[in-house]
């Protein structure tokens, strides 16, 4: 799944739940649940294995997705303003929801390998419910819309 749905759902959970002791673990856990929704994302692992690196097209998708997730996560966080504590909890929820993918970044983008990262990637791959690009993106857009409606509706 792209990062944006993870970040938006994690931020929404943190915003609505409020209590950090409950909201932050739920935001982290949402990552693994969302992986079960049929989705499309660039196939970083396939590119890394087949061509030894991530293509420039995929890198552009990852950068655009990351920027969008930062904007939307921050937008949700600042709905909590002026409560700086709640803003912080929402930003942490957004971060924790993306963390399971961020753990993989050194392998894909910095060529860092370790047994832990390779096992982590294998574990994460086992959770994926991949589908074709059109339905996969539609499901992700709907996930983002529902999370926004939950927060702003």
Secondary structure, 3 states (H helix, E strand, C coil): CCHHHHHHHHHHHHHHHCCHHHHHHHHHHHHHHHCCCCECCCCHHHHHHHHCCCCHHHHHHHHHHHHHHHHHHHHHHHHCCCCHHHHHHHHHHHHHHHHHHHCCHHHHHHCCCCHHHHHHHHHHHHHCCECCHHHHHHHHHHHHHHHHHHHHC
